[in-house]
Amino acid sequence: MYKFYQLRQLVLLVALGIMHASLAQGAEGTIRLAAFGDSLMAGYGLSSTDGFTKQLEDHLNGLGYSVEIINQAISGNTTADGLNRIGQVVHDRPDGVLLGLGSNDALRHLAPDAAHQNLNAIIERLRHENIPVMLIGAQAPLNWGLRYKSNFDSVFKNLADDHDLIFYPFILTGVALVPSLNQTDGLHPNAAGVQVMVRNMEPYLTSFLDSLRS
């Protein structure tokens, strides 16, 4: 009887060990991405369930990935602000970073060269820390003139080429200037607009995730 009890305890311990190992593998298999941007990523004017990071996390998990999105976006941030707080992102040790800063630089007519320098420094710091980056571009409005727009918009493509990054050219593709997809300010997407953002970005995001898993 005692030997039977010992055997049963051994079986239980082995089963618990297998269960623990399985859970540990599941946790280790989750990819943690930091959304490092401004109001467009932070979910300005939206509920916590309608914002970019939550919709993105749900969408990617619905595709069969195991993803956790860390919201490291702050409304109003410029590329200079991002550079000043890059240490916070590094401290979280994400598996990858979705870098989406620059829209506020364009709105404030800040120098494209400065945006390039700031973003380049951010990318180099992350790569030094062995944290992969997917670059998400911004575009300048036409009211600053074609020359400024051309110089600013090219910043992101040039950085992506220089660092061989997966690059999504414009964060608001399919959403910008579409009234039904934006809030009343005409600048920030509503919940439906975020859904379009996530859906349009999907092929680039899945390529990034696959590169992280490999």
C-alpha positions, 0 to 999 in steps of 0.5 A, a space after each residue: 500500500 505504501 509503495 502504491 502511494 509512493 508510485 502515485 505521488 511520483 506520477 503526480 509529480 511527473 505530471 505536474 512537471 510536464 505541465 509546468 514545462 509546457 506552461 513555461 514553453 508557452 510563456 517563453 514563446 510569446 513575442 513582446 513588441 514595444 510600440 514606440 511612437 506618438 498619439 497615433 500608437 498611444 490611442 489618443 481619444 480612444 478607449 483602451 480596447 479601441 487603441 492601436 496597441 490593443 487592436 494590434 495585439 488582438 489581431 496578431 493573436 487572432 492570426 495564430 501568433 502569441 504576441 504581447 504589445 507594450 504601449 511605449 507611445 506618448 501623445 505629442 512626442 517628437 523624434 527628439 522626445 523618443 531619443 530622450 526616453 529610449 532608455 525606458 524602452 531598452 529597460 523593458 527588454 522587448 523582443 522587437 520594437 515598432 518604431 513609429 515616431 515622426 508625425 509630430 516633427 512634420 506637423 511642427 515643421 521641424 528639420 528633416 535632418 534632425 528627425 533623421 539624426 534622432 531616429 538613426 540614434 534610436 535605431 543604433 541604440 536598439 541594435 546595439 542592445 540586440 533589439 530588432 526594429 521595424 520602422 513605420 514611416 510618417 509623411 509631412 503635410 503638403 502645406 509646408 511645400 513640396 520640397 520640405 515634404 520630399 525631404 522629410 518623407 525620404 528620411 524613413 526610406 533612407 533609414 530603412 535602407 541604411 539599416 536593412 529594416 522591415 519598413 512600412 512607409 506610412 502609418 496612416 495608409 488608407 486612413 489619412 484624409 478619410 473623414 469616416 475613419 478619423 476623429 473630429 480633429 481630422 488627424 487621429 484615427 477613430 476605432 474603425 480607422 485603427 482597424 484599417 491601420 492594423 489590417 494594412 500593416 499586417 503583411 509587414 508585421 507578420 514578416 517582422 514576427 517571422 524574422 523574430 521567431 527564426 
